[in-house]
């Protein structure tokens, strides 16, 4: 492996020291059209091989922008496809480091076929081995499908470009007006990118993520020795109903949360935590974000948005494919009501409902605030298959807020009658206790004891097996 190219330096920084073994170092371009014969193409513009991260086997390819701008030609694509073949045989993740001008025009038909071969390997690998990509330079045209066919995408914040059509090719748009290829757009608006950071931080965070994930769908969950107290009380957890990313860090072993799709649909938190050393996927409604200064920097209504449903559904599907248990923290009173959301709301809410109901992994739901209407049903309720449902004492479960219900029931009556009705309705119909009496909540737990009870529930569910009707796959 060349020690000078940026492509090789990225691999060195990503993997455990001295662990990389290169495959196909002597491969060069076969095509001689358009004077390619006179052009040196070492490794045909992509370094491929294997190594370890935290002792875990991984397969890596890194595009070399110094060779024909890292463009994808016939042999370049064959090397990546061959790497996937090995990874599938061994049951280990594939990590792609992208920095490429895209399709190699001098090898047009061969390069196009090569794109297709890579796509096919990615599809076959989906749900079998984790796939991670990081975009450090350009990733345009057909190449943009490669990160979106993988499970997790990282993007360098300043120089990286990710696009199908360049910003200037979009009707009425220019880069100056809206740089649709920039990390900011792709993470916040498109929801394609999980993490935006500088190069060193990206490589470090990929290492963190790999150590959270199983090597394949057949490898038992990635255990580590838990050094945190299993019975640790989470004092003040009731104050984290709004910012559930903080709540998850309180519940998690040693406070570690790896959040994915961080900048997209911030009203929904998705990420990985460890509980008693076992990786758990967490999905949580969020209505507040606290800044580093300890003050609220953003606020949302506690409702499901179309983008939030989409984000959570994709995440749950990944967890289910890799046998990762799912924890949900529910605080939702309805669906986001605006024209933009209404276009997609029913479809995305259906996808969220489907993802939770379809998942056969252990599922635990903790109702931490409001749980009203169909939005609550979609959020991992017992009705759609949660194995264990817990609620905090002050949680509210029902069709709607008690005061709203009272106004409908006591229409035309005075304020005192409405208040009395609301109090009675809250007690009989929307309290956590009334839901528990009907069997919709299994346990009412104090917020401080949440970690202890959630760990206990997942321990009990460890050997869960659930049969479903025989079918090829669902269609939602």
C-alpha positions as CSV (number, residue, x, y, z in Angstrom):
1,X,0.0,0.0,0.0
2,X,1.3,3.4,-0.9
3,X,2.3,5.3,2.2
4,X,1.9,8.7,0.7
5,X,-1.6,8.7,-0.8
6,X,-4.5,10.3,1.2
7,X,-6.5,7.2,0.5
8,X,-4.0,5.0,2.3
9,X,-3.6,7.5,5.1
10,X,-7.3,7.3,5.8
11,X,-7.2,3.5,6.1
12,X,-4.2,3.7,8.5
13,X,-6.1,6.2,10.7
14,X,-9.3,4.1,10.6
15,X,-7.9,0.7,11.5
16,X,-6.0,-0.7,14.5
17,X,-2.3,-0.1,14.2
18,X,-0.5,-2.2,11.6
19,X,-3.6,-4.4,11.0
20,X,-4.3,-3.5,7.3
21,X,-3.6,-6.2,4.7
22,X,-4.0,-5.0,1.1
23,X,-5.7,-7.1,-1.6
24,X,-5.3,-6.4,-5.3
25,X,-2.5,-3.9,-5.0
26,X,-1.1,-4.8,-8.5
27,X,-4.4,-4.4,-10.3
28,X,-4.4,-1.7,-13.0
29,X,-6.8,-0.6,-15.7
30,X,-7.2,-3.0,-18.7
31,X,-8.6,-0.5,-21.1
32,X,-6.2,1.3,-23.5
33,X,-8.7,3.6,-25.1
34,X,-8.1,7.3,-25.1
35,X,-4.4,6.9,-24.2
36,X,-5.1,5.1,-20.9
37,X,-2.2,2.8,-21.7
38,X,0.2,5.8,-21.2
39,X,-1.4,6.6,-17.9
40,X,-0.2,5.0,-14.7
41,X,-3.2,3.6,-12.7
42,X,-1.8,2.0,-9.6
43,X,-4.4,-0.1,-7.8
44,X,-6.8,1.3,-10.5
45,X,-7.6,4.2,-8.1
46,X,-8.9,2.2,-5.2
47,X,-7.1,0.6,-2.3
48,X,-8.9,-2.5,-1.0
49,X,-8.2,-4.9,1.9
50,X,-9.0,-6.0,5.4
51,X,-8.0,-5.2,8.9
52,X,-9.4,-4.8,12.4
53,X,-11.2,-2.2,14.5
54,X,-11.1,-2.8,18.2
55,X,-10.1,-6.4,17.3
56,X,-13.2,-6.8,14.9
57,X,-12.6,-7.9,11.4
58,X,-13.6,-5.3,8.7
59,X,-13.2,-4.9,5.0
60,X,-12.2,-1.5,3.6
61,X,-11.9,0.2,0.3
62,X,-10.6,3.7,-0.1
63,X,-10.7,5.6,-3.4
64,X,-7.5,7.3,-4.5
65,X,-8.2,10.7,-6.0
66,X,-4.6,11.0,-7.2
67,X,-5.3,8.2,-9.7
68,X,-7.6,9.4,-12.5
69,X,-9.4,11.5,-9.9
70,X,-10.5,8.3,-8.2
71,X,-12.9,7.6,-11.1
72,X,-14.7,4.2,-11.2
73,X,-13.6,2.0,-14.1
74,X,-14.0,-1.7,-14.8
75,X,-11.1,-3.0,-12.6
76,X,-11.8,-0.4,-9.8
77,X,-15.4,-1.8,-9.6
78,X,-14.2,-5.4,-9.7
79,X,-12.0,-4.8,-6.7
80,X,-14.9,-3.4,-4.7
81,X,-17.2,-6.2,-5.8
82,X,-14.5,-8.8,-4.8
83,X,-14.2,-7.2,-1.4
84,X,-17.9,-7.6,-0.9
85,X,-17.7,-11.3,-1.8
86,X,-15.1,-11.9,0.9
87,X,-17.0,-9.9,3.5
88,X,-20.2,-11.9,2.8
89,X,-18.3,-15.2,3.2
90,X,-16.7,-14.1,6.4
91,X,-19.7,-12.2,7.9
92,X,-17.9,-8.9,8.5
93,X,-18.7,-5.2,7.8
94,X,-17.7,-3.3,4.7
95,X,-16.5,0.3,5.0
96,X,-16.2,2.5,1.9
97,X,-14.1,5.7,1.9
98,X,-15.4,7.7,-1.0
99,X,-13.4,10.4,-2.9
100,X,-14.1,10.1,-6.7
101,X,-14.9,12.0,-9.8
102,X,-17.5,9.3,-10.5
103,X,-17.8,7.3,-13.7
104,X,-14.6,6.8,-15.7
105,X,-15.6,8.2,-19.1
106,X,-12.8,6.4,-21.0
107,X,-14.3,3.1,-20.0
108,X,-18.0,4.1,-20.3
109,X,-19.8,0.8,-20.8
110,X,-17.4,-1.2,-18.7
111,X,-17.6,1.4,-15.9
112,X,-21.4,1.4,-16.0
113,X,-21.5,-2.3,-15.7
114,X,-19.1,-2.0,-12.8
115,X,-21.5,0.4,-11.0
116,X,-24.2,-2.2,-11.5
117,X,-22.1,-5.0,-10.0
118,X,-21.3,-2.9,-6.9
119,X,-25.0,-2.1,-6.5
120,X,-25.9,-5.8,-6.7
121,X,-23.4,-6.8,-4.1
122,X,-24.6,-4.0,-1.8
123,X,-28.2,-5.2,-2.2
124,X,-27.3,-8.8,-1.5
125,X,-25.3,-7.6,1.6
126,X,-28.1,-5.5,3.0
127,X,-29.4,-6.9,6.3
128,X,-26.5,-9.5,6.2
129,X,-23.5,-7.4,7.0
130,X,-23.3,-3.8,8.2
131,X,-22.3,-1.4,5.4
132,X,-20.7,2.0,6.2
133,X,-19.6,4.8,3.8
134,X,-17.8,8.0,4.4
135,X,-17.7,10.8,1.8
136,X,-14.5,12.8,1.9
137,X,-14.4,14.4,-1.6
138,X,-16.8,14.2,-4.5
139,X,-19.6,11.6,-4.7
140,X,-21.8,12.4,-7.7
141,X,-24.1,10.9,-10.2
142,X,-24.5,7.1,-10.0
143,X,-21.8,7.0,-7.3
144,X,-24.3,8.7,-5.0
145,X,-26.3,5.5,-4.9
146,X,-23.4,3.7,-3.1
147,X,-23.7,5.6,0.2
148,X,-27.5,5.5,0.1
149,X,-27.5,1.7,-0.4
150,X,-25.4,1.4,2.8
151,X,-26.6,1.5,6.4
152,X,-24.7,4.5,7.7
153,X,-23.2,7.5,5.9
154,X,-20.6,9.9,7.2
155,X,-19.7,13.1,5.4
156,X,-16.8,15.6,5.7
157,X,-18.3,19.0,6.5
158,X,-16.4,21.4,4.2
159,X,-15.0,19.7,1.1
160,X,-17.2,16.7,0.6
161,X,-19.9,16.8,-2.1
162,X,-22.8,14.3,-2.4
163,X,-25.3,14.7,-5.3
164,X,-27.1,12.9,-8.1
165,X,-27.5,16.1,-10.1
166,X,-25.0,18.9,-9.4
167,X,-26.6,22.0,-7.8
168,X,-26.2,24.1,-11.0
169,X,-28.0,21.5,-13.1
170,X,-31.2,21.9,-11.0
171,X,-33.9,24.1,-12.6
172,X,-33.7,27.6,-11.1
173,X,-30.8,26.7,-8.7
174,X,-27.1,27.5,-8.4
175,X,-24.5,26.5,-5.8
176,X,-24.6,30.1,-4.5
177,X,-28.4,29.9,-4.0
178,X,-28.5,26.4,-2.4
179,X,-25.6,24.0,-2.4
180,X,-27.6,20.8,-2.6
181,X,-24.4,18.8,-2.7
182,X,-23.1,20.1,0.6
183,X,-23.1,18.1,3.9
184,X,-25.4,20.6,5.5
185,X,-28.2,20.0,2.9
186,X,-27.7,16.2,2.7
187,X,-27.8,15.8,6.5
188,X,-30.5,18.3,7.5
189,X,-32.8,18.4,4.4
190,X,-32.3,15.1,2.6
191,X,-31.7,12.9,5.7
192,X,-29.1,10.8,3.9
193,X,-26.1,11.6,6.1
194,X,-25.8,10.3,9.7
195,X,-22.8,12.2,10.8
196,X,-21.1,15.4,9.6
197,X,-17.7,16.1,11.0
198,X,-14.0,16.7,10.0
199,X,-12.0,13.8,8.6
200,X,-10.2,12.8,11.8
201,X,-13.5,12.8,13.8
202,X,-15.3,10.8,11.1
203,X,-12.7,8.0,11.2
204,X,-12.8,8.0,15.0
205,X,-16.6,7.8,15.0
206,X,-16.7,5.0,12.5
207,X,-14.5,3.0,14.9
208,X,-17.1,3.8,17.7
209,X,-20.0,2.7,15.5
210,X,-18.3,-0.6,14.4
211,X,-17.7,-1.5,18.0
212,X,-21.4,-1.0,18.7
213,X,-22.6,-3.3,15.8
214,X,-22.7,-7.0,15.3
215,X,-20.4,-8.3,12.6
216,X,-23.3,-9.8,10.7
217,X,-26.9,-10.9,11.1
218,X,-25.8,-14.3,12.3
219,X,-23.3,-13.1,14.9
220,X,-24.8,-12.9,18.4
221,X,-25.1,-9.3,19.7
222,X,-21.8,-7.6,20.3
223,X,-21.3,-7.9,24.1
224,X,-18.8,-6.0,26.2
225,X,-18.2,-6.2,29.9
226,X,-20.5,-3.7,31.6
227,X,-18.5,-1.5,34.0
228,X,-21.6,0.6,35.0
229,X,-23.9,-0.2,38.0
230,X,-26.9,-2.1,36.7
231,X,-29.1,-0.7,39.5
232,X,-27.8,2.8,39.1
233,X,-30.5,5.3,39.9
234,X,-31.1,8.0,37.2
235,X,-31.8,11.0,39.5
236,X,-33.7,13.8,37.8
237,X,-34.6,11.7,34.7
238,X,-38.1,13.1,34.8
239,X,-36.6,16.5,33.8
240,X,-35.4,14.9,30.5
241,X,-38.9,14.3,29.0
242,X,-38.2,17.0,26.5
243,X,-34.7,16.2,25.4
244,X,-34.6,12.5,25.2
245,X,-31.1,12.3,23.9
246,X,-30.1,13.4,27.4
247,X,-32.5,10.8,28.9
248,X,-30.9,8.0,26.8
249,X,-27.4,9.1,28.0
250,X,-28.6,8.8,31.6
251,X,-30.0,5.3,31.0
252,X,-27.1,4.0,28.9
253,X,-24.0,2.2,30.2
254,X,-21.4,4.9,31.0
255,X,-23.6,7.6,29.4
256,X,-22.6,6.6,25.8
257,X,-25.1,7.2,23.0
258,X,-24.2,6.9,19.3
259,X,-26.9,9.0,17.6
260,X,-27.6,8.5,13.9
261,X,-29.3,10.9,11.4
262,X,-28.4,13.6,14.0
263,X,-29.4,16.7,12.0
264,X,-32.5,15.2,10.3
265,X,-36.0,15.3,11.9
266,X,-34.6,16.3,15.3
267,X,-38.1,15.7,16.8
268,X,-37.1,12.0,16.8
269,X,-33.9,10.6,18.3
270,X,-32.5,7.4,16.9
271,X,-29.2,5.9,18.1
272,X,-27.4,3.0,19.8
273,X,-26.7,2.6,23.5
274,X,-25.3,-0.2,25.6
275,X,-27.4,-1.7,28.4
276,X,-25.5,-4.2,30.6
277,X,-22.9,-4.4,27.8
278,X,-25.5,-5.3,25.1
279,X,-26.2,-3.0,22.1
280,X,-29.7,-1.7,22.0
281,X,-31.3,0.5,19.4
282,X,-33.2,3.5,20.9
283,X,-36.0,5.5,19.3
284,X,-37.4,8.5,21.3
285,X,-39.7,11.4,20.7
286,X,-38.1,14.7,21.4
287,X,-39.6,18.1,22.0
288,X,-36.6,20.1,23.2
289,X,-32.9,20.4,22.5
290,X,-30.5,21.7,25.1
291,X,-27.4,23.5,23.9
292,X,-24.0,23.3,25.4
293,X,-24.8,26.3,27.6
294,X,-27.6,24.3,29.3
295,X,-30.4,26.3,27.8
296,X,-33.1,25.2,25.4
297,X,-31.9,25.9,21.8
298,X,-34.8,24.4,19.9
299,X,-38.3,23.4,20.7
300,X,-40.8,21.1,18.9
301,X,-44.4,20.0,19.5
302,X,-44.5,16.5,21.0
303,X,-46.0,15.1,17.7
304,X,-44.9,12.7,15.0
305,X,-43.6,14.4,11.8
306,X,-43.4,12.6,8.5
307,X,-39.6,12.9,8.5
308,X,-39.4,11.6,12.1
309,X,-41.5,8.6,11.2
310,X,-39.3,7.8,8.2
311,X,-36.1,8.2,10.2
312,X,-37.3,5.9,13.0
313,X,-38.8,3.3,10.6
314,X,-35.5,2.9,8.7
315,X,-33.6,2.6,12.0
316,X,-35.9,0.0,13.4
317,X,-35.6,-2.1,10.2
318,X,-31.8,-2.1,10.6
319,X,-32.1,-3.2,14.2
320,X,-34.5,-6.0,13.4
321,X,-32.3,-7.2,10.5
322,X,-29.3,-7.5,12.9
323,X,-31.1,-8.8,15.9
324,X,-30.6,-5.6,17.9
325,X,-33.3,-5.1,20.6
326,X,-35.3,-1.9,20.4
327,X,-36.1,0.5,23.3
328,X,-38.6,3.4,22.7
329,X,-39.2,6.4,24.9
330,X,-42.7,7.7,24.0
331,X,-44.0,11.2,24.5
332,X,-46.4,12.1,21.7
333,X,-49.8,13.7,21.5
334,X,-50.6,13.5,17.8
335,X,-49.4,14.1,14.2
336,X,-47.7,17.3,12.9
337,X,-50.4,19.3,11.2
338,X,-49.1,21.3,8.2
339,X,-49.5,21.0,4.4
340,X,-45.9,19.8,3.9
341,X,-46.2,17.0,6.4
342,X,-49.7,16.1,5.4
343,X,-48.5,15.0,1.9
344,X,-46.4,12.2,3.5
345,X,-47.9,11.8,6.9
346,X,-50.2,8.8,6.5
347,X,-47.6,6.9,4.5
348,X,-44.7,7.5,6.8
349,X,-46.8,6.9,10.0
350,X,-47.8,3.6,8.4
351,X,-44.2,2.7,7.7
352,X,-43.3,3.5,11.4
353,X,-46.2,1.3,12.6
354,X,-45.2,-1.4,10.2
355,X,-41.5,-1.3,11.3
356,X,-42.4,-1.7,15.0
357,X,-45.1,-4.3,14.4
358,X,-42.9,-6.3,12.0
359,X,-39.8,-6.4,14.1
360,X,-39.3,-9.7,16.0
361,X,-36.5,-8.5,18.2
362,X,-37.1,-7.8,21.9
363,X,-39.1,-4.5,22.1
364,X,-39.6,-2.4,25.3
365,X,-41.6,0.8,25.4
366,X,-41.3,3.4,28.2
367,X,-44.1,6.0,28.2
368,X,-42.4,9.1,29.7
369,X,-45.0,11.8,29.0
370,X,-48.1,12.0,26.8
371,X,-49.3,9.0,24.8
372,X,-52.3,10.1,22.9
373,X,-54.3,8.8,19.9
374,X,-53.1,6.9,16.9
375,X,-49.6,8.5,17.2
376,X,-49.1,6.7,20.5
377,X,-50.3,3.4,18.9
378,X,-47.7,3.8,16.2
379,X,-44.9,4.4,18.8
380,X,-44.3,0.8,19.8
381,X,-47.5,0.4,21.8
382,X,-48.5,-2.9,23.3
383,X,-51.2,-3.2,20.7
384,X,-48.7,-3.4,17.8
385,X,-46.4,-5.8,19.6
386,X,-44.2,-4.2,22.3
387,X,-43.2,-7.1,24.6
388,X,-43.0,-4.9,27.7
389,X,-44.6,-1.5,28.2
390,X,-43.6,0.7,31.2
391,X,-44.9,4.1,32.2
392,X,-43.8,6.8,34.6
393,X,-46.4,7.6,37.3
394,X,-47.3,11.0,35.7
395,X,-47.6,9.7,32.2
396,X,-50.9,10.1,30.4
397,X,-52.3,7.4,28.1
398,X,-55.5,7.7,26.1
399,X,-57.2,9.2,23.1
400,X,-56.5,12.9,24.0
401,X,-55.7,15.3,26.7
402,X,-58.3,15.2,29.5
403,X,-59.2,18.9,29.3
404,X,-60.0,18.6,25.5
405,X,-62.1,15.5,26.2
406,X,-64.0,17.3,28.9
407,X,-64.8,20.2,26.7
408,X,-66.3,17.8,24.2
409,X,-68.2,15.7,26.8
410,X,-69.4,18.8,28.7
411,X,-70.1,21.0,25.7
412,X,-72.3,23.9,26.7
413,X,-71.7,23.5,30.5
414,X,-69.8,25.9,32.7
415,X,-66.1,26.0,33.5
416,X,-66.5,24.3,36.9
417,X,-68.3,21.3,35.3
418,X,-65.6,21.1,32.6
419,X,-62.9,21.1,35.2
420,X,-64.6,18.5,37.3
421,X,-65.1,16.3,34.2
422,X,-61.5,16.8,33.2
423,X,-60.3,15.6,36.6
424,X,-62.5,12.6,36.5
425,X,-61.6,11.8,32.9
426,X,-57.9,12.0,33.6
427,X,-58.2,9.6,36.5
428,X,-60.5,7.1,34.7
429,X,-59.3,7.3,31.1
430,X,-55.8,8.9,30.7
431,X,-53.7,8.1,33.7
432,X,-50.9,5.5,33.6
433,X,-52.8,3.7,36.4
434,X,-56.0,3.4,34.3
435,X,-53.9,2.0,31.4
436,X,-52.2,-0.5,33.7
437,X,-55.5,-1.6,35.1
438,X,-56.6,-2.4,31.5
439,X,-53.4,-4.3,30.8
440,X,-52.0,-1.8,28.3
441,X,-49.1,-0.9,30.6
442,X,-47.2,-3.7,32.4
443,X,-45.3,-1.7,35.0
444,X,-45.4,1.7,36.5
445,X,-41.8,2.7,37.3
446,X,-40.3,5.7,39.0
447,X,-38.2,7.7,36.5
448,X,-35.0,7.2,38.6
449,X,-35.5,3.4,38.4
450,X,-35.9,3.3,34.6
451,X,-32.4,2.0,33.8
452,X,-32.8,-0.9,36.3
453,X,-36.2,-2.0,35.0
454,X,-35.3,-1.7,31.3
455,X,-32.2,-3.8,31.7
456,X,-34.2,-6.4,33.6
457,X,-36.8,-6.5,30.8
458,X,-34.2,-7.0,28.1
459,X,-32.5,-9.7,30.1
460,X,-35.8,-11.5,30.4
461,X,-36.5,-11.1,26.7
462,X,-33.0,-12.3,25.7
463,X,-34.2,-15.7,24.3
464,X,-37.3,-14.3,22.6
465,X,-38.5,-16.2,19.6
466,X,-41.5,-15.1,17.5
467,X,-43.0,-16.9,14.5
468,X,-44.7,-14.9,11.7
469,X,-46.8,-16.1,8.7
470,X,-44.7,-17.5,6.0
471,X,-44.1,-14.9,3.2
472,X,-41.3,-13.6,1.0
473,X,-41.5,-10.0,2.4
474,X,-44.1,-7.3,3.3
475,X,-45.0,-4.5,0.9
476,X,-45.2,-1.4,3.1
